Amino acid sequence: MDIKRVFLIILDSVGMGTAPDAADFGDINPNTLGHIAASIPGFKLPNMQYIGLGNIDGMEGYEASKMPLGAFGRLRELSAGKDTTIGHWEIAGIISPNRLPTYPNGFPEEILKPFREQTGRGVLGNCVASGTTILDELGEEHMRTGDLIVYTSADSVFQIAAHEEVVPIDQLYEYCRIARKILTGEHGVARVIARPFVGPCSGQFKRTANRRDFSLKPPEETIMTRLKSQGKTVACVGKIEDIFAGEGVTFAVHNQSNADGMHHTEECMEKFPEGLIFVNLVDFDSSWGHRRDVKGYANGLKEFDKWLGNFAAKLEYGDVVMISADHGNDPTHPGTDHTREYVPLLMYGPQIPAGKNFGTVDGFCCIGQTIATMLHAGPMKNGIDLFA
């Protein structure tokens, strides 16, 4: 294939059914796409179904196309996690055999003491919490005292919430950098997350789009660092730059919303005639999955599907669009955490063989390996080339 440009679009948390080891991660029969379809009569994603969404192994709730326009498959994660960082790292070529640290009982004093000393602020919370609930519980106290709201989840994260009128955005980001330097070694969490919010009082607090993630640096080479080292474009849309701590990035733009991210993807189509355009659309996860908002999630999927029809029509010879996910977040599942699921893979472009079924593939890393082959970057350490 004479491929010049790949658009890799990650629909954050759009899983498609229970992974074989889901119970090991505390999940009971999750199925993000399937359960959304089952919850909304007549729900369809026509453009993704034309490509082959309903033809994927094990897909539930979506009619198979008699003549799918693209290639498709189901991917099983090999890494020991169900979080954003590990999922994206595996997509880019890194398999993580060990789980990153989590803190179900809050963070120990050996972390909090230097954090308080270096920020000059106290700490509120220090517990596992919903990001919206904890604002209602502690937001007003934070505004009175200036103490930072620190909390975590089932994922490997250290989250810092602060009101934008109490802690300026740049100052909050600096506090996150301080935490990132503290959280290394055995306490090396996947992400330190800035969670700014606004509003006058409890019940009216709202998180803003100024969230930033401060991730661990990838421990090995990724498809991004490989391409950049060869002088190729790696344009990142959304939180991709944050997830990879800036490693392997030649251009980056952050999103205010999924719609904003889709617009940025179109801008990259105009700006970059070659290389990798790596996109994350996070609203599926942050706005609807964690909040268990089935209707919002469904509407977000329909919005993306409609956009995809117009975007795919603009693809030129030498272009490929790949659509996948980094984990699940079933909005019908108990709790508010990510879910361990298979993820779908759809691939479309003028040179992609219509109706090609990859079946069930072990390892998200097949994506990075296939991109390496397409863009003539040489073989990666992990993953299979899907067209080999």
N, C-alpha and C positions, 0 to 999 in steps of 0.2 A: 504493500500500500504506500502511495506517495502522500503521506500525511504531513501537513505543515503546521496545523494548529489544533489543539485539543481544548475543549471547554469541559472541565470537570466540575459538575454542579452537585454539591452535597446538600440534600434536603435533611437538615439536622433532625435526627430522631425518627425518621420515617422508616421504621422496621416493617417486617412482613411475616412474622410468625415465630413461634417459640423455638429458640435454639436448643440443641440437645442437652446443654449443660445449664439451662435457665434456672433450674431448681437450686443449683450451687450458688446462684446469685440472688436467691430469695424471690424469684419470680414464678408466678403460677399462670401458665398458658397465655403469655402476652402475645398480642398480634395487632400492632398499631394500624396498619392499613386494613386488615380484615375486619377488625372490630368497628372501625369507623364506617365501613361499608354496611355492616350488619345493623348499625345504629340508625342509619339514615336511608329510608326506602328509596330505591331508584338511584342511589349515588353512583356516579360514573366519573371517570377521568379520561375522556375520549382520546385526547392526543397521546397520552402515555399508553392507553390501551391499543391505539393504532400501531405504536412502536412495538408493543409486545408485553405490556404489564400483566395482562391476564393470562399470558402463556407461560409465565415463570413457574418453575416447579413449586408446588405447595401454595400457590397464591389463592386466596379465598376472597370471594365477593366481587370479582371483576371478570367480566366476560372475556374469553380468549378470542383473539383476532384470527380469522381464517387465513388471512394473508398479512402477517405482521410485517411492518416496514423496516424494522431494525433488528438488532441482536439483543439478547436478554439472558439473564441468569439469576441465580440466588447465591449469595455469599455467606459463608459462616466465619465468624471471627475466631482467630486463633489466640489472640492475646488474652491475658487474664484481667479483663476489665469490661466495663460497659459505659465508659465515660467518653467525653468529647476528645480529650487529648490522645488517649490510647487508640481510639477508633481512627482518628485522622492519621496518627503516626503509622498505623498498619496500612491504611490506604496508600500512604506515601512510601511504604517499603520496610517498616520496622515492626517486628513481632516482639511484644513485651511479655515474657513468660511469667513475670512476677507482678502481683497486684501493687499498685501504689498505695501509700498509707492513707487510712481513713480514721476519723476520730468520733465514733458514736457517743462518747462520753465527754466531748469537748477537748480543747487543746490543753496540754500540760503546762505547768508554770515555767518550765524550761524554754518554752516558746513565748509565752505571754509576757514574762518578765522583761526580756530584752526588747520586745515589741513596745511595751509601755514606756520603757526608758528612752528608746530611740525616737519615738513619736511625740513623747511628752503628753500623751493623752491616756486616760483610763479606758477600760474595756467593759462593755455591756454584753450580756448574752452568753457567749461561749458555749453554744449548744447546737444540736441538730435542729434546724427549723425551716419552715417555709419562708421564702424570701419576702412574701407580702404580709404574712401573719406577724412576723417578728417586728416589722415596721409599726404595726398597730400596737404591739405590746411595749416597744422600747423607744419608738421614734420621739415621743415628747420628752422623755428623760434625756435622750441624746441631745435634743435641742436646748434643754436647760443646762446640762453639764458640759457638753462638748465631748463627752466620752464616745468612743467609736463602737458601733455595733459589729461584733465579730460572731460569725456563725458558720456552720458547715452543713453538709447533707450526707447522703449515703455515698456520694462521690468523693474523690480525693481533691477537696477544695478548701481554701481558707478565704472566706468572703468578708469584705469590709463594707458596711453600709454607712453612709453619712449624708446628711441634708446638704444640698448645694449651697444654701445660705449660711450654714454653720462651718462647713469645710469646703473651700473652693476646689473645683475639679482637679486642678494641677496639684494641689496639696494632697488630695485623696490618692492620686496616682503615685505621688512620692511615698506615701505611707505603704502603698502596695509594693513598691520597689524595696522598701525596708523589710517588709514581711518576706518577700521573695528571697532576699539574701539570708534571712534567718532560717527559712524552710528549705534546708538542704539535707543531704545524707539520709539518715533514717526518717527524717521528717520532710523529705522532699515531695510535697504534695504536687499533684499535676498542675493545678492552677491556683493563683491568688487572683481573686476577682473583685474589682471595684464596683460597688453597687450604689451609685448616687441616687438620691430621691428628692422630691419636692412635695410641697403641700403644707397647709397651715396646722393640721392636727390629726390625731388618730382617726382613722376612717376615711381620711382624705389624702393620705400619703400615696404618691405614685412614683415608681421607679422611672428613671429617664433613659434615653438612648445613649447616655454618656458612659455606659458600662465599658470596662476594659478588662481583658484577661492578661495575666502575666504568667506565662507558662514556663515549665522546665524546658531547657534546650534539648532537642532530640539527641539521643545518645549515639546515633549512628547516621550514616549517609541516608538521605532521602532522595526521591526522584527530583525534588526541588533543588537541593544542593547540587545534584549531578547536572541538571540542566543549566543552572546558573554558572557552574564552573566551566561549562562549554560555551558560554556566551549567549545562551538562549534566554528568551523572555520567560519570566515566571511572574505573571500578574495575579495578585491576590485580592479577592473581593470579600468583604465581610470580616469575620474574625480569624481568617486563615493566618494572617501575619502574626496575630497574638498567639495562636495555638502552636506555631512553630518558632516562637520567640524571635521572629525576624529572619531566621536561618533560611537561605535559599530564595529570598524574595528580591525581585528587581523592581516591582511596583506594587503599591498597596493602597486600597481605599476601603474605608469602613462604611457600614450600612446603618441607616436609621430604622429600617424595616425590610421585610422581604421585597416589597415593591421597589424600594430604593436599591436593593441589591440586584434585582433584575434589570433595573435601569443602568446600573454601573456595569453589568455584564454586557449590555448592548454598547455602552461606551467603549469597553475594552475590545469589542469586535471591530469597532471603527479604528481604534488606536493601534492595535497590535496585530500585524498580519501573520505572525508566526509564534510558536512556542506554546506554553501552557497558561490557560486562564483558569485559576482554581477558585471556586466560589463556595461560600457557605451561606445558606439561608436559615437563620437561627430562630425565626419566629415560631416555626413548628414546635420547637423544643421549649423555648423560654416563655412564649406567650400562651401556648395552648397545651402542650404535653404536660409540663409540670403543674399547670393549673387545672388539669383534667377537664379541659374545655373541648368536648367532642365537636360541637357545632363550629366553634372557631377554627379548630384544626381542619375540619372538612372544608370550610370556606377558603382557608389558606391553600389547601391542595387544589381546589378548583381554580383559584386565582393563578397559581403557578401553571396549571395545565393549560389554561387559556393563553397565558403568555408564551408557553413553550411552542404552541402551534405557530404563532407569528415568528418566534425566534428561529425555529427549525427551518422555516421557509427561506431564511436569509443565509443559511449555510452554503458555502461555496465549495467547489472541488478542492480537496485537501483539508477540509474541516471535519471534525468529529465532535459530537456532544456526548458525554457520558454522564449519567444521572445515577446517584447512589445515596447511601446514608452511612452514618458513623455508629449508630446504635438504635435502639427503639425507645419510645416513650409513650406507651399505650395509654391514651386518655381515659380508657375504661378500666384500667388496672388499679387495684388498691394502692394507696400511698401516692406519693408525688415524685418518685424517683424514676430514673431511666430503667428500661427493661432490656434484658438480654435476648436479642432476636437475630434471626437471619436479616439481611438487608437485600433489597432488590438492586439489580444493575440493568440499566437500559443504555443502549448505544445506538446512535443514529448518525448518518452522514452519507454523502454521495458514494463513498467507497465501502461502506459497511454492508456486508451481505445480508439481505433481507431474510428474516426467518431463522437466523443462526441462533440455536439454543445452546448456551454454555452449560446447562444443567445446574447442578449444585456444586459449587467450587469452595474448597477449603482455603480461607485466607483472603481478607480484603486486599492483601498485597498484590493480588493479580492485577489490580487496577494500575498500580505504579509500574509493575513490570511491563504491562501492555503499552502504557504510555511511553516507557523507555524505548520499546521496540518501534513504536509508531514514529517517534521523533528522533530516531537513530542516535540514541544516547548510550547504547551499550547495555549489557545485561545487569540487572540489579541482583542483590544478594538473595532476596526472598521473593516468592511468588512465581506463578506461571504466566507465560504469554498466552492469552486466551485464543490467539489465532495461530499458535505454533502447531 
